Amino acid sequence: MESAMKKGILFDIHYFRAFAIINVILVHILRLPEDLATTHYGLVFKSMREVLFHDSTIYFIFISGFLFKHLSSKTGTGKYYLNKFKNVVIPYTVISLLLIFFNIASGKYPDFTVPEILTVFLTGKVQIQFWYIPFIIPVFVISPFFLKIPAKYFTAIALAALCLPLLGTRTGTDITIGTYLYFLPVYTLGILCSAHYDRFIHFYRKYTWLAGVVAILSTAGLLMIHCNDFYPIYSFLNLIETLFYIQKISFLLVIMRFLQVLNENHRYLRKIADYSFAAFFLHNIVAKIIYHFAFPVIIEMQNYVAITVILFLSVFLIIVLTFLLSFGVKKISGKYSRYLIGV
């Protein structure tokens, strides 16, 4: 088979970016008003959201590792660091500071001190998804050193490291050693799959059925845990996160197989993928505005079918408006948009 990498056919990876960002958005915006969150409906709703979309960060991290390796031959180390500074650090800083100052001005944080502002900024606590940026920046810093490891040793290290997330050491949105033990092997897996792209394609084509079985079994296990309020957490071991890791890697392989057979010119998936990083920054801002109007309506409803319909219409509207806002910022600010929203 002629090398797919040489032919430049990476639309499956690009479309997977679209899949990844939609999953990340959904885990953050699929929520209910507090009055409904503790009802039976609310608890079932939360369980379904968590089982399907929790740990979608794995998709993002895999893509980051894959694209780092794929683009490494086109950019030197200096240019790589500069691009990450312009496209990641600056927009994160701009949006974070704007949101912090808005919250101070609106009275949400009336007594915020400078050390508190710095803590919130450096730990990514401005919005729930922002932890990812302070987490991934050190990974970007060390990434060029991965390329200096001889290929056969890197392959062995990357494959062995895939066992580490089985310990389930993720610590929520707190940036800890456990978080790096959980996610960094997924990043190096992305690098490995990029280095052996044709083999990667062959692998997920051959084992789609097995990945599907594992995805179903792990999802069933997670549903049982959530339905029975059973939490297998022992010291630093969290077997729930272990199952989520297994589930999301299985989903990754199944979805990649599906996306690989799609038309290369799928217009909407391409657009979603192109603006995925902007959507990462903006979706919770849009959600807050939409839910400001939608939640009072939902609270007054007595029919759970009507609540579900209004909720999913709101979710659809949030997603559409997030990308329209991204397009608008890009259109207005032109080449400077990368400093605002990362694209």
CORMO-V529141 format. One record per helix or strand of 3 or more residues. SS is the DSSP state (helix for helix, strand for strand). FROM is the first residue (numbers start at 0). TO is the last residue. If there is no record, write none. Layout:
# CORMO-V529141
((SS FROM TO) (SS FROM TO))
This chain:
# CORMO-V529141
((helix 3 6) (helix 10 28) (helix 33 36) (helix 39 52) (helix 56 70) (helix 76 104) (helix 113 122) (helix 130 145) (helix 150 160) (helix 163 166) (helix 176 194) (helix 196 205) (helix 207 226) (helix 238 259) (helix 266 273) (helix 275 299) (helix 303 340))
